[in-house]
Amino acid sequence: MPEPVTVQLLTRQGCHLCVIAEETLARVAGEAGAPVELVDVDADPELQAEYGDRVPVVLLDGREHSHFTVDVDRLRRDLGLG
């Protein structure tokens, strides 16, 4: 059985793209049974310095997967959904 994938969404308050990404990510990751962890970049000075205004960012197993929008086709493929 493959190891579960860690899915994180780097987000911040008041970000409309983050809301859309969260909904999309929850739907697609949910199909794969992968929980999504929301991470507020403004709560961590290192993340804020690294990502600044480049949110939302999707991380799979700690590696950047996509930013601004969720690359649904690539995400489905990387989660083993087809």
C-alpha positions in Angstrom: 0.0 0.0 0.0 1.5 3.4 -1.0 2.4 6.0 1.7 -0.3 8.7 2.1 0.5 12.0 0.5 0.8 15.1 2.6 -1.3 17.9 1.0 -1.0 21.4 2.3 -2.4 24.7 1.0 -0.5 27.8 1.9 -3.1 30.6 2.3 -3.9 33.8 4.0 -6.9 35.7 5.3 -8.8 37.8 2.8 -7.4 35.9 -0.3 -10.2 35.1 -2.7 -8.0 32.9 -4.8 -7.2 30.9 -1.7 -10.9 30.2 -1.1 -11.3 28.9 -4.6 -8.1 26.8 -4.3 -9.3 25.4 -0.9 -12.6 24.3 -2.4 -11.0 22.7 -5.5 -8.2 21.0 -3.4 -10.7 19.6 -0.9 -12.7 18.1 -3.7 -9.8 16.5 -5.6 -7.7 15.5 -2.6 -10.9 14.1 -1.0 -11.3 11.8 -4.0 -7.9 10.3 -3.1 -8.7 10.2 0.6 -5.9 12.7 1.3 -6.7 15.3 4.0 -5.7 18.9 3.3 -3.8 21.0 5.8 -4.3 24.7 5.6 -1.3 26.8 6.5 -1.5 30.5 7.0 1.7 32.0 5.6 1.2 35.1 7.7 1.6 33.1 10.9 5.1 32.0 10.0 7.7 34.7 9.1 9.8 32.2 7.1 6.8 31.2 4.9 5.8 34.8 4.6 9.3 35.7 3.4 9.4 32.8 1.0 6.0 33.0 -0.5 5.0 36.7 0.1 2.0 37.4 -2.1 2.4 34.2 -4.2 -0.5 32.4 -2.5 -2.3 30.1 -2.7 0.4 27.5 -3.0 -0.3 23.8 -3.1 2.4 21.6 -1.5 2.5 17.8 -2.0 4.9 16.1 0.5 6.4 19.5 1.2 7.2 20.3 -2.5 5.6 23.1 -4.4 3.0 21.6 -6.8 1.2 24.7 -8.1 0.4 28.3 -7.1 -2.3 30.8 -7.7 -4.6 28.1 -9.1 -4.8 24.3 -8.5 -3.5 22.4 -11.5 -6.4 19.9 -11.3 -5.2 17.5 -14.1 -1.7 17.3 -12.7 -3.0 17.0 -9.1 -5.3 14.1 -10.1 -2.4 12.4 -11.8 0.0 12.9 -8.9 -2.6 11.6 -6.4 -3.0 8.5 -8.5 -6.5 9.4 -9.7 -5.8 9.0 -13.4 
